[in-house]
Amino acid sequence: MKKYFLLYLLTILICSAAWAQTITATGNVRDVNGNMLHYAFIQNKQYKNGTFTDSLGNFTLETKANSMLAINCAGYKDTLVAADGKNAISIVLRPAAQVSAANGSSTANAANGNQAVVQTALRDQVNLSQNTPPAMMQQGSIMPVIHTKEATQGSRYYFKGWVHGYIVNAGDSLVQNPGFLLNYDKISGSLILTQDKVSVIAIYKDKVKSFTLFDALNQPLTFTIVPQIDKTHYVQVIAAGNNYGIYKLTKTKFVESNYSSDGLASTGNNYDEYADEGTYYVISKGGAPQKISLRKKALKEAFSADQGKLNQYFQANNADIDDNYLKDLGDYMNR
């Protein structure tokens, strides 16, 4: 009897381990005609992460065996699929017009019950009206100029144009809508949103836990509020884990042209400029933020508790210390 019980317990433990294992799933999203879909959003419903398909319709996402993936794309029906521990996932979306036609059939309604639940959940979760801004947002009267005049160097906005992304709100729910575009105002520290690229909405900071924006190469950049670093500006999450977090605070100020000349010598710049100042911080588990410079000496001080592990990383990585270097370092130190 004891032998069977131990065998049963071992089976449960093996299944639980497999269930909890993280899988890097790759896949694609296409329409019923086989056309690949760009900017389809794939959300892991069990966890607060998601990604967009690239221009070829491909995506990569961290999943688990029990993950359910919710997919939405402008003009197509919201769809729910099970990851089922697969490394490769192929998803087909039907046009939204077909959804209305299917709603008239009781058989179709039964077959698509799960999708209907997902649609309702997404609508309630996003809670955004096309006519009235939600409580988490404040309406702006004038669209900010994302591009700057030719003579002006730099920009007050993180991206030159609007980008896709998603928000994790204060209630720890992931908020994403294919009709919304985002950007980050580095001067005011505000996350801004538009539906039509004409009017703008600034989102209240107390309503946002974090947000993720995707650049032109479909790479995610995640920002969050860390009050110990700055209470008014979001900081970029370079790396995060159980042991260490690495963050970058970017502040921007407008510097007017200060050019002058006496005919013999000239000083200053003959252009206005948005000047960025980036500051990096490391936070160890239970510790306070420690400001660092991009030098090995500063990193040795910040990771002094794991000096041996840090030296191993230094020996294997001789690249210049930049954001990518810090991300890889943070991932390594959190293993």
C-alpha positions as CSV (number, residue, x, y, z in Angstrom):
1,M,0.0,0.0,0.0
2,K,2.8,2.3,0.9
3,K,4.5,1.6,-2.4
4,Y,1.4,2.5,-4.4
5,F,1.0,5.7,-2.4
6,L,4.6,6.8,-3.0
7,L,4.2,6.0,-6.7
8,Y,1.0,8.1,-6.8
9,L,2.7,11.0,-5.0
10,L,5.6,10.8,-7.4
11,T,3.3,10.9,-10.4
12,I,1.5,14.0,-9.0
13,L,4.9,15.8,-8.4
14,I,6.1,15.0,-11.9
15,C,2.8,16.3,-13.4
16,S,2.9,19.4,-11.3
17,A,6.5,20.2,-12.3
18,A,5.6,19.8,-16.0
19,W,2.5,21.9,-15.5
20,A,4.6,24.7,-14.0
21,Q,7.4,24.6,-16.5
22,T,7.9,27.7,-18.6
23,I,7.8,27.1,-22.3
24,T,9.0,29.6,-25.0
25,A,6.2,29.1,-27.6
26,T,6.6,30.4,-31.1
27,G,3.7,30.7,-33.5
28,N,1.9,32.7,-36.1
29,V,-1.5,34.3,-36.6
30,R,-3.3,34.4,-40.0
31,D,-6.8,34.9,-41.4
32,V,-8.9,32.3,-43.0
33,N,-7.3,33.0,-46.4
34,G,-3.8,32.3,-45.1
35,N,-2.7,35.9,-44.9
36,M,-0.4,36.6,-42.0
37,L,-1.7,39.3,-39.6
38,H,0.5,42.0,-38.2
39,Y,-0.2,43.6,-34.8
40,A,-2.4,40.7,-33.6
41,F,-2.1,40.8,-29.8
42,I,-1.6,37.5,-28.0
43,Q,-2.2,37.6,-24.2
44,N,-1.3,34.8,-21.7
45,K,-4.5,34.9,-19.6
46,Q,-3.0,33.2,-16.6
47,Y,-0.1,35.6,-16.4
48,K,0.4,39.4,-17.0
49,N,2.3,39.1,-20.3
50,G,1.5,39.4,-23.9
51,T,3.0,40.3,-27.3
52,F,2.2,41.4,-30.8
53,T,2.8,39.6,-34.1
54,D,5.5,41.0,-36.3
55,S,5.1,42.1,-39.9
56,L,5.2,38.4,-41.0
57,G,2.5,37.4,-38.5
58,N,5.0,35.6,-36.1
59,F,5.2,35.8,-32.4
60,T,7.2,34.5,-29.4
61,L,5.6,34.2,-25.9
62,E,6.4,32.6,-22.6
63,T,3.7,30.1,-21.7
64,K,3.0,27.2,-19.4
65,A,1.2,23.9,-20.1
66,N,-2.1,25.3,-18.6
67,S,-1.9,28.7,-20.4
68,M,-4.9,30.0,-22.3
69,L,-4.1,32.5,-25.0
70,A,-6.5,35.3,-25.9
71,I,-5.9,36.8,-29.3
72,N,-7.4,40.0,-30.7
73,C,-6.8,42.0,-33.9
74,A,-8.6,44.9,-35.3
75,G,-11.3,43.7,-37.7
76,Y,-11.2,40.1,-36.5
77,K,-13.1,38.0,-33.9
78,D,-11.5,37.7,-30.4
79,T,-10.3,34.1,-30.1
80,L,-9.2,31.9,-27.2
81,V,-6.8,28.9,-27.6
82,A,-5.1,26.6,-25.2
83,A,-1.3,26.5,-25.3
84,D,-1.3,22.9,-24.2
85,G,2.4,22.9,-23.7
86,K,3.1,23.3,-27.4
87,N,6.3,24.9,-28.6
88,A,4.7,25.9,-31.9
89,I,1.2,27.4,-32.2
90,S,-0.7,28.3,-35.3
91,I,-3.8,30.5,-34.9
92,V,-6.5,31.4,-37.5
93,L,-8.8,34.4,-36.9
94,R,-12.1,35.0,-38.6
95,P,-13.3,38.4,-39.7
96,A,-15.5,40.3,-37.3
97,A,-18.3,40.3,-39.9
98,Q,-18.6,36.6,-39.6
99,V,-19.1,36.8,-35.9
100,S,-22.4,38.7,-36.4
101,A,-23.6,36.1,-38.9
102,A,-22.7,33.3,-36.5
103,N,-24.6,34.9,-33.7
104,G,-27.9,34.0,-35.4
105,S,-27.2,30.3,-35.1
106,S,-27.7,28.5,-31.8
107,T,-25.3,25.8,-33.0
108,A,-22.6,28.5,-33.7
109,N,-23.3,30.1,-30.3
110,A,-22.7,26.8,-28.5
111,A,-19.6,26.1,-30.5
112,N,-18.3,29.6,-29.8
113,G,-19.3,29.8,-26.1
114,N,-15.7,30.1,-24.9
115,Q,-15.0,32.9,-27.4
116,A,-18.1,34.8,-26.2
117,V,-16.9,34.5,-22.6
118,V,-13.5,35.9,-23.7
119,Q,-15.1,38.8,-25.5
120,T,-17.1,39.7,-22.4
121,A,-14.1,39.4,-20.2
122,L,-12.0,41.6,-22.5
123,R,-14.7,44.2,-22.7
124,D,-15.2,44.4,-19.0
125,Q,-11.5,44.3,-18.4
126,V,-10.7,47.1,-20.8
127,N,-13.8,49.1,-19.9
128,L,-13.2,51.7,-22.6
129,S,-16.1,53.4,-24.5
130,Q,-15.6,54.8,-27.9
131,N,-17.5,57.9,-26.9
132,T,-16.6,58.5,-23.2
133,P,-13.1,58.2,-21.7
134,P,-13.0,55.8,-18.7
135,A,-12.3,56.8,-15.2
136,M,-8.6,55.9,-15.5
137,M,-8.0,58.6,-18.1
138,Q,-8.2,62.3,-18.5
139,Q,-9.2,63.9,-21.8
140,G,-6.7,66.2,-23.5
141,S,-8.0,69.0,-25.8
142,I,-5.1,69.1,-28.2
143,M,-3.1,66.3,-29.7
144,P,0.6,66.7,-28.7
145,V,3.0,67.0,-31.6
146,I,4.9,63.8,-31.8
147,H,7.3,65.0,-34.4
148,T,9.5,68.1,-33.8
149,K,10.6,70.8,-36.2
150,E,13.7,70.2,-38.2
151,A,15.8,72.6,-36.3
152,T,15.0,70.9,-33.0
153,Q,17.1,67.9,-31.9
154,G,15.5,65.0,-30.0
155,S,11.9,64.7,-28.8
156,R,9.9,64.9,-25.6
157,Y,8.3,61.6,-26.5
158,Y,9.9,58.2,-26.2
159,F,8.9,57.2,-29.7
160,K,8.7,59.5,-32.8
161,G,5.2,58.1,-33.5
162,W,2.4,56.2,-31.9
163,V,3.1,52.6,-31.0
164,H,1.1,49.5,-29.9
165,G,1.2,48.3,-26.3
166,Y,-0.7,47.2,-23.3
167,I,-1.3,48.3,-19.7
168,V,-1.4,46.4,-16.4
169,N,-3.8,48.5,-14.3
170,A,-3.9,49.1,-10.5
171,G,-6.2,46.1,-10.2
172,D,-3.6,43.9,-11.8
173,S,-5.6,43.3,-14.9
174,L,-4.0,43.5,-18.4
175,V,-5.7,46.1,-20.5
176,Q,-5.3,46.1,-24.3
177,N,-7.4,47.2,-27.2
178,P,-6.3,47.0,-30.9
179,G,-7.8,50.4,-31.5
180,F,-5.5,52.2,-29.1
181,L,-2.0,53.6,-29.7
182,L,0.4,54.7,-26.9
183,N,3.4,56.8,-26.3
184,Y,5.3,58.1,-23.2
185,D,5.9,61.8,-22.5
186,K,9.4,61.9,-20.9
187,I,9.0,65.5,-19.6
188,S,5.6,65.2,-17.8
189,G,6.1,61.5,-17.0
190,S,2.7,60.7,-18.5
191,L,1.5,57.7,-20.5
192,I,-0.6,59.0,-23.4
193,L,-3.1,57.3,-25.6
194,T,-4.9,58.0,-28.8
195,Q,-7.6,56.3,-30.9
196,D,-7.5,58.6,-33.9
197,K,-4.1,60.2,-33.8
198,V,-5.8,63.6,-33.4
199,S,-7.1,63.7,-29.8
200,V,-5.1,62.5,-26.8
201,I,-5.8,61.1,-23.4
202,A,-3.3,61.1,-20.5
203,I,-3.7,58.2,-18.2
204,Y,-3.8,58.8,-14.5
205,K,-0.6,57.4,-12.9
206,D,-2.5,55.9,-9.9
207,K,-4.5,53.7,-12.3
208,V,-1.4,52.1,-13.9
209,K,0.8,49.5,-12.4
210,S,3.0,49.1,-15.5
211,F,2.8,49.4,-19.2
212,T,4.6,47.8,-22.2
213,L,5.3,49.5,-25.5
214,F,6.5,47.8,-28.6
215,D,9.1,49.4,-30.9
216,A,9.5,49.2,-34.6
217,L,11.3,45.9,-34.3
218,N,8.4,44.5,-32.2
219,Q,10.7,44.5,-29.1
220,P,8.8,45.2,-25.8
221,L,9.9,48.0,-23.4
222,T,8.2,47.8,-20.0
223,F,7.8,50.8,-17.7
224,T,6.6,50.9,-14.1
225,I,6.4,53.3,-11.1
226,V,9.1,52.8,-8.5
227,P,8.4,55.4,-5.8
228,Q,11.8,54.9,-4.2
229,I,13.4,56.0,-7.5
230,D,10.9,58.7,-8.7
231,K,7.3,59.4,-7.7
232,T,6.4,61.3,-10.8
233,H,8.1,59.5,-13.7
234,Y,7.9,55.9,-14.8
235,V,11.1,53.9,-15.0
236,Q,12.0,51.4,-17.6
237,V,12.4,47.8,-16.4
238,I,15.8,46.6,-17.8
239,A,15.6,43.4,-15.8
240,A,13.5,42.0,-13.0
241,G,13.6,38.9,-10.9
242,N,13.5,37.4,-7.4
243,N,17.0,38.7,-6.5
244,Y,17.6,41.9,-8.4
245,G,15.8,44.6,-10.4
246,I,17.6,46.9,-12.8
247,Y,15.8,50.1,-13.8
248,K,16.5,53.1,-16.0
249,L,15.0,56.5,-15.3
250,T,15.0,58.9,-18.3
251,K,14.2,62.6,-17.8
252,T,14.1,65.1,-20.6
253,K,14.4,68.9,-20.5
254,F,14.0,71.4,-23.3
255,V,17.1,73.4,-24.0
256,E,16.7,76.6,-26.1
257,S,19.3,77.6,-28.6
258,N,22.1,79.6,-27.0
259,Y,24.3,80.3,-30.0
260,S,26.2,83.5,-30.1
261,S,29.1,84.9,-32.3
262,D,31.2,88.0,-32.3
263,G,32.4,87.5,-35.8
264,L,35.6,85.8,-34.7
265,A,34.4,83.0,-32.5
266,S,31.1,81.4,-31.8
267,T,29.7,79.5,-28.8
268,G,26.6,77.4,-28.0
269,N,24.2,75.6,-30.2
270,N,22.1,77.1,-33.0
271,Y,19.2,74.7,-32.5
272,D,16.7,73.9,-29.7
273,E,17.1,70.5,-28.1
274,Y,15.2,68.0,-26.0
275,A,18.1,66.6,-23.9
276,D,17.8,63.2,-22.3
277,E,19.4,62.2,-19.0
278,G,19.4,58.5,-18.2
279,T,20.1,57.2,-14.7
280,Y,20.4,53.5,-13.8
281,Y,19.5,51.8,-10.6
282,V,19.9,48.4,-9.1
283,I,17.5,47.2,-6.3
284,S,18.5,44.0,-4.5
285,K,15.9,41.9,-2.7
286,G,14.7,43.9,0.3
287,G,17.2,46.7,-0.4
288,A,17.0,50.4,-1.4
289,P,17.8,51.6,-4.9
290,Q,21.5,52.0,-5.7
291,K,22.5,54.4,-8.4
292,I,25.0,52.9,-10.8
293,S,27.2,54.1,-13.7
294,L,27.9,51.9,-16.7
295,R,31.2,50.7,-15.3
296,K,32.3,47.4,-13.9
297,K,33.4,49.0,-10.7
298,A,29.9,50.3,-10.1
299,L,28.4,46.9,-10.9
300,K,30.7,45.2,-8.4
301,E,29.5,47.5,-5.7
302,A,25.8,46.9,-6.6
303,F,26.2,43.1,-6.8
304,S,28.7,42.7,-4.0
305,A,26.6,40.0,-2.3
306,D,27.1,37.8,-5.3
307,Q,30.6,38.7,-6.3
308,G,31.6,35.2,-7.5
309,K,28.6,34.9,-9.8
310,L,29.2,38.4,-11.1
311,N,32.9,37.6,-11.9
312,Q,31.7,34.6,-13.9
313,Y,29.5,36.8,-16.0
314,F,32.3,39.3,-16.5
315,Q,34.6,36.5,-17.7
316,A,32.0,35.3,-20.3
317,N,30.9,38.8,-21.5
318,N,33.3,41.4,-22.7
319,A,30.9,43.6,-24.6
320,D,30.3,47.3,-23.9
321,I,28.0,47.9,-21.0
322,D,24.7,49.2,-22.3
323,D,21.0,48.4,-21.8
324,N,21.3,45.0,-23.5
325,Y,24.3,44.1,-21.4
326,L,22.5,45.1,-18.2
327,K,19.4,43.0,-19.2
328,D,21.5,39.9,-19.8
329,L,23.4,40.6,-16.6
330,G,20.1,40.9,-14.6
331,D,18.7,37.7,-16.1
332,Y,21.9,35.9,-15.2
333,M,22.0,37.2,-11.6
334,N,18.4,36.2,-11.1
335,R,18.8,32.6,-12.1
